[in-house]
Amino acid sequence: MTHDRERTGPAWGTFLEPADPAEGPLHTRLARALRAAVTSGRLAVGSTLPPSRVLAADLRCSRWVVTEAYAQLVAEGYFEARSGSATRVRAHAGITAPRDPGAGPSRWTPRFDLLPGIPDLRAFPRKRWADMVRAATTELTWDELGYPDAAGLPRLRRQLASYLARGRGARVEPEQLVVCAGTLDGVLRLCRTLRAAGHTRVAIEDPGWAQLRLTVAAAGLTPVPVAVDEQGLRVDLLRRAAAVRAVIVAPAHQFPTGVVLAPARRAELADWAREVDGLIMEDDYDAEFRYDRHPVGALQGMAPDHVALLGSLSKTLSPAVRLGWVAAPGRWTEALVARDTGGAPPVIDQDAFSRFVTSGAYDRHLRASRLRYKRRRDRLLRELATHLPGTAVGGAAAGFHLLLPLRDCPAGAVVKEAAGDDVRLASLDDYRMVPKDPGPDASGSTLVVGYGNLTDQAVPEAVRLLAAAVERVRGGPISRRVRDD
């Protein structure tokens, strides 16, 4: 619902076009145009009309024409005029509120959202970020407020190069960095660059993030699924994929399985890229969050001439901060800048993040986030052990989601059943391009349980409802109402 404070305010810029002179005097035609603006919703209830002198100057007519039109609509009840106050649009039964262009079918906002990939939005550092935006707005030079460098603000690229070297073991110079509007924007630019260089196909991990597959296709390339096992991407299968010289992989923490690309596979993948003169797009989406072991360095540090390292703030801060980066091999950087999709982050936000990093606030935020997610993960594991004993949880050593294998229970049915209790879940099968061969374990499947945006206090109740849904599905036909999302 739109709040009144969002709908009221000056309406001086409203487009008005009085009808043809043949349709009556100008003041009558102006009244008709204003009436149509009100009934269509272009003039919102409570908005203020421009002073008659101002509107007369805009329309190049006499002030009398405007005062007559206003008076007519006051008499009809469309406008209200008070002494010493501006003329306003009055609430009227004939007004049709404009439809919110973003409004579609009402979206389900569950009580417990256990979808993976969403960070703790309650922990977004609002005040500190606002301070950085304020400082950027105040201190950016006039030149920096002009059209930005297509590769990104130079000082932010220097900060990112330093951060990626010390935090991720990357080998990158500021000149190789391109600031973009997030991981998908970076992938889209890279794929368009690959297509221009003659590539036709890009391998992607299966299961994996569906948006990557769609982005590859949107760039005019064919996504080729390559299976993932307990050691990560099957490089032997990648070698067999015809006409593939590029791959998107998350070696530090594969999504959604949570596996880490084994050392031998990392070396094998780097060798493959050198042999085919190809490109590895390394999705480093949540590598900062490690709990039970030391962080895994970026693959880019092993093969900088054949790896483009992609990162963003979507998991560390918020998806609302549309800011990411690509650290590309030098030969790709110039072409990558040329593939700007028009979605580069505003310079003010780039400068704000640069200040956020320089001040040490970003490192402090990451440390606090790691502690918070680990504490929440530990509580989640304890509750799962209590309510679903004997379940072998996987993928819990990093990130903020885990895998929950189910015995004798289809995960898809649990997802639907839990929705009836206002719990949103996902099945591992939701992320597959190639359906899994049922094999001998056809009686069971796996849930992907996110806990990033779940409060600590909500964990026990969310797990209790999840376990109840599992038990109902195991118990027989489902009679509960299932939410149609």
N, C-alpha and C positions, 0 to 999 in steps of 0.2 A: 504494500500500500504506500502511496506517495504522501509524505507528510505535508501539512499546510505550508510549513516554512520553506519547503522545496518548490511549491507551486506558486507562491506569491512573490512580487517584486516588480520592478519597472517593466513595462511592455512597450517601450518606446521604439523598439526596432521591428515591431510586427509589420509584416508585408500587407499593404492595403492597395487595392486597385479599384478605384471607383469605376462604375460601368460606363458604357458609351454615352456621350452627351444626349443622344436621342432618347435615352431612357429617363430623362427628367433633370431637374436642377441639380447642381453640384452638391448642395448640402443634403439632398435626398439620396443621391447616389453614394455619398460618403457614409451616411447613416446605414444604408443597406450593406456596404462593405464591412463596416464595424460590427453590425449585427451578425453577419456571416462568420466573422472571425471569432465572435463569442460562441455561437452555437456549434461551431466545428471544434472548439477547444483550443484554437490557436491563441486566443486571449483567455488565460486561465482565470478562474474565480479568485478574486482578491487582488489581481494584478493592477498596478496603477497605470493610468493613461497618460500620455505626454501632455504637458500644458498646451492649451489651445494655440498659443503663439508659436510653440515649437513645431507642432504638427502642421500648422498653416504654412510655416516656412518650408517644411519638408515637401508638402504637396503643392507649393507655389500657388496658394490660393489666399483669400482674405481670412482673417481671424473669425469673421462673422460666420463663414461657412462651417468652420469647425465647432463654434459654440452652438450653432443651430443643430448640428448633427448630435452633439453630446446631449443637448437638452431633450431631443427627441427620444434618445435611448434611455435617459433618466426617467422620462415620462412612461416609457414602456416597461421599466423595471429591469433593464439589462445593466444599467450603470447606477451608481450612487454617488452623489456629490454632497460634500459637507463644507461648510464655510471654513476657510483656512486650511483645507486639506485637499489632496489630489483626488481627481475623479477615479473611481475604482470600478471593477467588474463585480456586479452583485451576484450572489448565488441565485440561480434560476433553473426552473424545472426543464427548460428547453435545451440546456447546455449538455453537450455530449463530451465527456472527458476524453482527451486524446489517448489512444492506446500506447502504452509503453512499447517502443519498438523492440525491446529485448524480451518482452513478455511472451511466453508461450504457455503450454500446459504447466500447471503449478508443479514445481520441483519438490521432490520429497526431501525434507530435512529430517533425518532420523534422530532419534534420541541418542543412539550409540552408533557412531560411524566408524566401522572397522575396515574401511577400504585402505589399501596400502598407498604410499606415495604422498601423503599429506603430512607436513610437519606440524609442530605445536604452534598453531596460529595465535594462541593466547600469550605466548612468550615473545611475540614480535616486539623488539625494543622500540616502542613508539616514541618515547621522549628523546632517546638518544638519536634515533633516525631523524626526527623532526629538527633537532639541533643541527645535525649535519646538513639537512636541506636548507635550513635558515642561513647557515654559514655560507653554503655554496651560492645561494641567491644573492647574498650580500657582497661576497668577495670575488665572484667570477668577473674577469675583465670584460670590457665591452666587446673586444674581439671574440672572446670565448662564447659570448651570447649570440654570435652570428651562426651561420651554417657550420655544423660540426665537421671534424675530420671523419671521413667515411670509415676509418679503421677504429675510431674511438678516441676519447680524450687521452692525449699522450701520457699525462702523469698517472692516469688509471692503468694504462698498459704497463708502465714501469712498475707500479705497485703489484699488479697481477703477476708479472714475470717473477718478481721477488718472492711473492707468496707461493706460487706454484713450485718454485725451486726448493724452498725450505720446507714446505708442507706436503708436497706431493712427489718430490724427487724428479721434477720435470727439468728438461734441458731446453729452455726457450728464451729468446731475446724479445724485448718489447716490440720490435719491428715485425715479429711473427704473430703477434696477437691481434685479433680482431674482436672488438666488443660488439655483441649482438643482443637480440631481444630474448634470449633463452636458448636452451638446447635444441629445440625443434627448429628455430630460426637458423641456428648454426648448421644443423643437418641439411636443411633445405638449401642453403647457400652452397654447401659442399657438394650436394648431389647435383645441383644445377651446373656447378663447375665441372664435375665428373662427366656429366652428359655432354657438355661442350667439348670435352677432351676425348670423346668417343666411347665412353663407358655406356653400357646398356643395362647392366644388372648389378645389384648390391645385395650381399648376403646379410642376413640379420639373424639374431639368436631366436630360437624357438624352444620353449615359450619365451615371450618377450613383451615389451611395451607396445601395444597396438598402434599408438600414435607414430612410432618410428616407421612402421610399415606403410601407414597412410602418407607420411611425409615423403618417403622414398618414391611412392607412386605419384604423388603430386608433382614431383620434379621430373616426371617422365621416364623414370627408371623402373625396372622390374625387381621387386623384393624377392629374394630367394631364401627360404627358411633353412637354417642349419641347426641340427639338434644340439641340445645342451645335456650333459650328464653330470655326475658328481664331481668331475674335474673341470667343468666349464665347457666352453665351446668345443665341439668335435672338429678339430682342425683337419683330421683325416677326411671328413665329409666335405669340408670347405675345399680341399684340394680337388675333389671330384666334381665340384660344381662348374659346369661349363660356362666359359665367358665371364667369369666373376673375378674381378681384380680389386674389389673394394668390399669392406665388411664393417658393420657397426657392432661393437662389442662392449660389454661392461665388465672388464676383467677384475676389478677390485671387489665387486659385489653384484653379481648378475641379478637382474630383475626378471621374474619374481622369485627365482629359486633360491637366491641368496648365496650360491656357491662362488668361491674364489677361483679364478683361472689358475690351474696348477702351474708351478714353475716350468715344467717340461713343456706344457702347452703354450706358455707365454713365449718361450724360445722358439717353438715350432711355428707359432703364428707370425713372429717377427721374421723368421726365415722365409715363410711363404710370401710375405709382402715384398721382401727383397727379390725373390725369384721371379715374381710376376710384375715387378715394378708397380706395385699396387698401393692402396691407401687403407689404413686402419683408422676408423673413426671411433675413438675411445670415449665412451659415455661415462664420465666420472661423477655420476649424479649424487651419490651420498657417501663418498669415500672417507669423509671426515669423521663418520660415526662408527668407531670400533670400540668394543667393550672387553672382549676376552683375549685379544691378541693385538700385537702391534699393527699399525696401519700398513697396508700393502702399497708400495710405491707405484706411481703411474707407469704404464707400459711405454708411454712416450719417451721416458728416460732411457729405455733400452734401444729404441729405434726411432730417433727423432726425425729422420729423413723420410719415414714412411707412416708416421702416426700423427693424426690431428686430435688433440686433446680438447674435449668439450666439457664445459662446466657452467653452472648457473647458480643463482641465489634461491631457486624455487624450493630446495630442500633445506637450506641452511637458514634462510630468513623467511621468505614467503613467495608463493607464486605470483602475488600481486606486484612484486618488484620485478618487472620484466627486464631482467638484466642477466646476461651470460657472456661467454667468451669462447673463442676458438683459438687454440695455439696450433697453427698449421705449419707444415714444412715450408721452408722459404719459397720454393718454386710454386706453391699454391696460393700464397698470401695475396699477391696482387690480383689474381683472378677472383679470389674470394671476396675481396673488397668490392670488386666490380659487380658482384652478385648481390649487392645490398638489396634486401627485399622491401625496404621502406619502413621496417619496424625497429630501427635502431633506438636504443633507450635515449631519453632526453639527456642533454648535457648536464643539466642540474642534478639529475639522479646519478649520473656517472661520477660527477664531482663529489656528491654526497657519499657515495660508496668508497671513493678514494680516501676521503677524510675518515670514514669509518674504519678502514684498514689501517691507515697511518696512525691513528690515535690508539690502536690496540683494542678498540671496542669489538672488532670482528673476532679476534682470537678469544677474547673473554666470553663473547656470546657463544662461540663454538664449544668452549670448555664447559660452560654452564649447561648447554644443550646435551652434551655427551653424558653428563652426570644425571640430568633429568630423564633422558631416554633409558639409560641403564637402570635407574631406579624403577621406572615404570615397567620396563621389560621384565625385571626380576619379580615384580609383583604379579605381572601377567602370568609368568611361568608358574609361580606358586599357586595361583587360582586355577590354572589349567590342570595342574597335578592333582588338585583337590577334586575338581568337578568332572574331569575326564582322565582319570588315572590310567597309567600305562600307555598314554599316547606319546609317541616319539616325535617331539617337536624338532623342526629343522630350521636352518637359516637365521638363528637368533643371535649370532655373534656380532652382527653389525646392522646398521640401518635402523628402521623403525617399523619393520613388519617381520612376520615369521610364517613358516609353513606348518600346517596342522593336518597330518595324514589321518584319515578316518577309516576304520575297519567296518566292513559290512554296511556302508552308509554312503550313498552318492552325495558328493559335495553340492552339486547343483540343487538338489532337493532341500538341503539344509539352508542354502542361501535364501530360497523362497520361503521356507518355513520361518526362519529367523526374522525375515522382513515383517511378518505379522506381529512380532513383538517389538517393532521399531528398531531393529538391529540390521545394519547394512554390512554385508560380507561379500567376498568374491571367491570364486573357485579357481584353482590353478588352470583348469581347462579353459577359462575365459580368456587366457592369454596365449593360447596355442593357435598357430596358423595351420598346422597339420594335426588332426585329431589323434590322440594317443591310441595305439593299438591296445585293446583291452587286456590281452594276455591273461596270465594266471591270477592277477590281482583285480579282476573286473569287479569284484564285490566292494571295492573301496576307492576313494579318491581323496583329493587334498584341498583344504581351504587355505587361502592367503589372508592372514589376519594382520591388519595394520593397527598400530597403537600410538602413532605420532600425535594425532590430534584428539586423543582421548585423555580426559583428566585422570589423575591418579585415583581420585575418589570413585570414579565411574567404573574402574576395572572390575571389582568383584561382581557388581550387578550385570555388567555386560557379559562376563564369562558365564555367569549363572544362566542367563537367557540363551547364550550360545549353546551351552551344554544341554539345556532343556530342549532346544530345537533338534539337536543331534539325537537325543533319546526318543523324541516323538517320531522322527523319520525312521529310526531303527525299529520302532514299535509297530509300524504298520501303516495303513493308509492315512493320509494326512487330511484332517477334517477342518483344520483351522483356516480362517480367512487369510489369503496371501495378498500382500500389497502388490498392485500392478504399477511398477515404477515406469 
